[in-house]
Amino acid sequence: MSPRPRKENIIAATPRPLYLDCDTGVDDAVALGYLLASPAVRLVGIGTVSGNLASAPAARNTLDLLALAGQPDVPVAIGAHDHLSHGFGGGAPHVHGANGIGDVELPRSTREPRDGHAVDLLLDLSHEFAGELEIVAIGPLTNLALALQADPTLTERIRSVTIMGGAGVAAGNITPVAEANIGNDPEAAADVFAADWDVTLVPLDVTMEHTLEEADRETLLAANAPFPRALGQILDHYFDFYEPTYGRRMCALHDPLAAALAVGDVTATRAPLVPITVDTSAGPGRGQTIADLRNQRLGDLHHDGHRTRFVREIDRPLGPHLVEVLTGMTSPS
């Protein structure tokens, strides 16, 4: 009898279908590179949403990055410009630059976004890959909420949802309690957390603890392939923004951590299943993710009947692994 294939070979031979919903700013670009480099998953579609910048220029950034990586065939669709209860607020140019990618000008892809809304792309893919499709959402959750409104049975066809967003015990980053992805569209986030599917929430509590240093950025700048070199340039503006937070030039790894957890290359070592609600009021708590983290001091205490994991710790530092993966990307043929 021939030996069984090694597990990593099975994964490489059968990449899992993954849909990315994003607002392609700096850390979205890093997460995109990570997902493109992973043999474990195959990006079958990308939808954009307004957050770091408006959804249309976010799609342009995405198309240009895909072309730079030599993977121009991934479908990209523009999603919601405005949020469920209010219009788009203008983005975060002080964080991500005026164009969302650190004011770096990438070679323009000849491709345009596909016709139709990102919600239609997600729903189509959920049927094509029913029971297998995984979602990684690293922007405001407007598109996901709209998809649930259009077809509540979507949850039955999705294998898992990984979301970068929220803050439990940690402070928020757009208000004292609200993280940007959740705070930009609290109503959408409330709908997504209330849906009946498996969610992994990757909040500021853990993402602020995983960083890239200036030496890491310089390593990317010296890489052999154009994509990681471009990331090294794009991160320069992001490092400037985070320098007052950390006291030196470095940055947090918000979206890349969600991507790495979704792929499975890092593991959540503390991630209790807990009830999570979102403050949708007009008061000072608007946008807060309220996670029941009581009695977690001695280890994870899972709440029966709840399907949202709140990630608090992972098994290793993300930065060195991320640099290794990105610098291993090859030049387009």
C-alpha positions in Angstrom: 0.0 0.0 0.0 1.4 3.4 -0.9 1.8 5.9 1.9 -0.9 8.5 2.5 -0.1 12.0 1.2 1.3 14.4 3.7 -1.3 16.8 5.0 0.4 19.9 3.6 0.4 18.3 0.1 -3.4 17.7 0.4 -3.9 21.3 1.3 -1.7 22.6 -1.5 -3.6 20.4 -4.0 -7.0 21.4 -2.9 -7.1 25.1 -1.9 -10.2 26.2 -0.2 -12.4 28.8 -2.0 -12.3 32.2 -0.2 -14.2 35.4 -0.8 -12.6 38.6 0.5 -14.6 41.7 1.4 -12.3 44.7 1.9 -11.8 48.5 1.8 -8.4 48.3 0.2 -6.1 50.5 2.3 -2.6 49.7 3.5 -3.2 46.7 5.8 -5.8 45.3 3.4 -3.1 45.3 0.7 -0.8 43.4 3.0 -3.6 40.9 3.8 -4.4 40.5 0.1 -0.7 39.7 -0.6 -0.8 37.1 2.2 -3.9 35.4 0.8 -2.5 35.4 -2.7 0.7 33.8 -1.5 -1.1 31.0 0.5 -1.4 27.6 -1.2 -4.2 26.7 1.3 -6.8 29.0 -0.2 -7.9 30.3 -3.6 -9.4 33.7 -3.9 -12.5 33.2 -6.0 -13.9 36.8 -5.6 -13.3 40.1 -4.0 -15.9 42.8 -3.1 -15.1 46.3 -2.0 -16.8 48.5 0.5 -16.4 52.1 1.6 -14.2 52.4 4.7 -10.6 53.4 4.5 -11.7 55.0 1.2 -14.7 54.8 -1.1 -15.6 51.4 -2.5 -14.8 52.4 -6.2 -11.2 53.5 -5.7 -10.8 50.6 -3.3 -11.6 48.3 -6.2 -9.1 50.1 -8.4 -6.4 49.5 -5.7 -7.4 45.9 -5.6 -7.2 45.4 -9.4 -3.8 47.1 -9.5 -2.5 45.0 -6.7 -3.7 41.8 -8.3 -2.0 42.7 -11.6 1.2 43.5 -9.7 1.0 40.0 -8.1 0.5 38.4 -11.5 -3.0 37.2 -10.5 -5.3 39.4 -12.6 -8.1 36.9 -13.0 -9.7 37.1 -9.6 -13.2 38.8 -10.0 -13.5 42.2 -8.3 -16.8 43.9 -7.8 -17.6 47.3 -6.3 -19.9 47.1 -3.3 -21.7 49.6 -1.1 -20.6 53.2 -1.2 -22.9 54.3 1.7 -23.6 52.5 4.9 -27.0 51.2 6.1 -28.1 54.2 8.1 -25.8 57.0 6.8 -23.6 58.1 4.0 -19.9 57.4 3.6 -17.9 59.7 5.8 -14.8 60.2 3.6 -12.4 57.5 4.8 -9.1 57.8 6.6 -6.5 59.5 4.4 -4.4 60.5 7.5 -4.0 56.7 8.1 -3.8 55.3 4.6 -3.0 58.2 2.4 -5.2 60.0 0.0 -5.4 57.0 -2.4 -5.7 54.4 0.3 -2.3 52.8 -0.4 0.1 55.3 1.2 0.0 57.7 -1.8 2.1 55.2 -3.8 1.1 55.1 -7.5 0.9 51.5 -8.7 1.0 50.5 -12.4 -2.6 50.6 -13.5 -4.3 47.3 -14.4 -6.0 47.2 -17.7 -8.9 45.4 -16.0 -12.1 47.1 -14.7 -14.4 45.9 -12.0 -16.9 43.3 -13.1 -20.5 44.5 -13.8 -22.9 44.2 -10.9 -22.7 44.7 -7.2 -20.3 42.9 -4.8 -23.4 41.5 -3.1 -24.4 39.7 -6.3 -20.8 38.3 -6.6 -20.9 37.0 -3.1 -24.3 35.4 -3.6 -23.3 33.8 -6.9 -20.2 32.3 -5.3 -22.1 31.0 -2.3 -24.1 28.9 -4.7 -21.1 27.9 -6.8 -19.2 26.8 -3.7 -22.1 25.9 -1.5 -21.0 24.6 1.9 -17.3 25.3 1.1 -17.0 29.1 0.6 -15.2 31.0 3.4 -15.5 34.7 3.9 -12.8 37.1 5.1 -14.2 40.6 5.9 -11.7 43.2 6.7 -13.7 46.4 6.1 -17.1 47.7 7.3 -19.7 44.9 7.1 -22.2 46.7 4.9 -21.9 44.3 2.0 -22.4 41.2 4.2 -25.5 42.8 5.8 -26.9 43.6 2.4 -26.3 40.1 1.2 -28.1 38.7 4.3 -31.0 41.0 3.5 -31.1 39.9 -0.1 -30.9 36.2 0.8 -31.2 35.1 4.4 -30.3 31.5 3.4 -26.8 32.7 2.6 -25.7 31.5 6.0 -26.5 27.9 5.1 -24.0 27.9 2.3 -21.0 29.6 4.0 -18.4 27.5 5.8 -17.0 30.2 8.0 -16.7 34.0 8.4 -13.5 35.7 9.7 -13.9 39.4 10.5 -11.3 42.0 11.5 -13.1 44.3 13.7 -14.2 45.4 17.2 -12.7 46.0 20.5 -13.6 44.1 23.7 -11.4 45.2 26.6 -9.1 47.3 24.3 -9.8 50.9 23.5 -11.4 51.8 20.2 -9.5 53.5 17.4 -12.2 56.0 16.1 -13.9 56.6 19.4 -12.9 55.6 22.9 -14.9 52.3 22.4 -15.5 51.8 18.7 -13.1 50.2 16.2 -13.3 51.6 12.6 -14.8 48.6 10.7 -17.6 48.2 13.2 -18.0 51.8 14.0 -18.4 52.9 10.4 -21.6 50.8 10.1 -22.8 49.5 13.4 -26.2 48.4 12.1 -24.5 46.2 9.5 -22.2 44.7 12.1 -25.2 44.0 14.4 -27.0 42.1 11.6 -23.9 40.1 10.7 -23.3 39.0 14.3 -26.9 38.1 14.8 -26.9 35.8 11.7 -26.7 32.0 12.2 -23.2 31.2 11.0 -19.7 30.5 12.4 -17.8 33.8 12.9 -14.3 34.4 14.1 -13.9 38.0 15.3 -10.3 39.4 15.3 -10.5 42.6 17.4 -8.0 45.3 18.3 -7.4 43.4 21.6 -5.1 41.0 19.6 -4.3 42.9 16.4 -2.6 45.8 18.3 -0.2 43.3 19.9 1.2 42.1 16.5 3.4 44.4 14.5 5.8 45.0 11.7 9.1 46.9 12.5 11.1 49.2 10.3 13.5 46.3 9.6 10.7 44.2 8.3 9.6 47.0 5.9 13.2 47.3 4.7 13.2 43.5 4.1 10.1 43.9 1.9 11.7 46.7 0.0 14.6 44.4 -0.8 12.4 41.5 -1.9 12.8 39.9 -5.4 9.2 40.3 -6.5 7.4 43.6 -7.2 4.4 43.0 -4.9 6.3 42.8 -1.6 8.5 45.7 -2.8 5.4 47.8 -3.4 4.1 46.9 0.1 7.4 48.1 1.6 6.7 51.5 -0.1 3.0 51.5 0.8 3.7 50.8 4.5 5.9 53.9 4.9 2.9 56.2 5.3 1.3 53.7 7.7 4.4 53.6 9.8 4.3 57.4 10.1 0.8 57.2 11.4 1.6 54.6 14.1 4.9 56.1 15.3 3.2 58.2 18.0 1.3 55.1 19.2 4.3 52.7 19.5 7.0 55.3 20.0 9.0 54.2 17.0 8.4 53.5 13.3 6.2 50.3 13.2 2.6 49.4 12.6 -0.2 47.1 13.8 -1.2 44.1 11.8 -5.0 44.3 11.8 -6.2 42.8 8.5 -3.2 40.5 8.0 -3.9 38.8 11.3 -7.5 38.0 10.2 -6.1 36.6 6.9 -3.6 34.4 8.7 -6.2 33.0 11.1 -8.6 32.3 8.2 -5.9 30.5 6.3 -4.9 28.5 9.4 -1.2 29.4 9.4 -1.6 30.8 12.9 -3.9 29.4 15.6 -6.0 31.2 18.1 -5.0 29.9 21.5 -7.6 31.9 23.4 -10.8 32.5 21.5 -14.0 31.9 23.6 -17.4 31.6 22.0 -19.3 34.5 23.5 -22.4 36.6 22.9 -21.5 39.8 21.0 -23.8 42.7 20.5 -23.1 46.1 18.8 -24.2 49.4 20.2 -26.3 51.1 17.4 -27.5 54.0 19.6 -26.7 57.6 18.8 -24.8 58.0 22.1 -21.1 57.9 23.0 -21.1 54.1 22.9 -22.2 53.9 19.2 -20.2 51.2 17.4 -18.9 49.4 20.5 -18.7 45.7 20.3 -20.0 44.4 23.6 -18.5 40.9 24.1 -19.3 39.0 27.3 -15.8 38.3 28.5 -16.6 37.8 32.1 -15.0 34.9 34.0 -12.3 34.3 31.3 -9.3 34.7 33.6 -8.6 31.0 34.0 -9.1 30.0 30.4 -11.8 30.1 27.7 -15.3 29.9 29.0 -17.6 29.1 26.0 -21.2 30.2 26.1 -23.6 27.5 24.9 -25.5 28.3 21.7 -23.2 31.0 20.5 -21.1 30.8 17.3 -18.8 33.8 17.4 -15.3 33.3 18.6 -13.6 36.4 20.1 -9.9 36.0 19.5 -7.7 37.2 22.4 -4.3 35.5 21.7 -2.6 33.5 19.0 0.1 30.9 19.1 3.1 32.9 17.8 4.2 36.4 16.7 2.6 37.2 13.3 5.3 39.7 12.0 8.1 37.3 11.2 5.8 34.8 9.6 4.1 37.5 7.5 7.5 38.8 6.2 8.6 35.2 5.4 5.4 34.6 3.4 5.4 37.9 1.5 9.1 37.8 0.6 8.5 34.3 -0.8 6.2 35.7 -3.4 7.6 35.3 -7.0 7.6 37.7 -9.9 4.8 37.3 -12.4 5.8 35.2 -15.3 
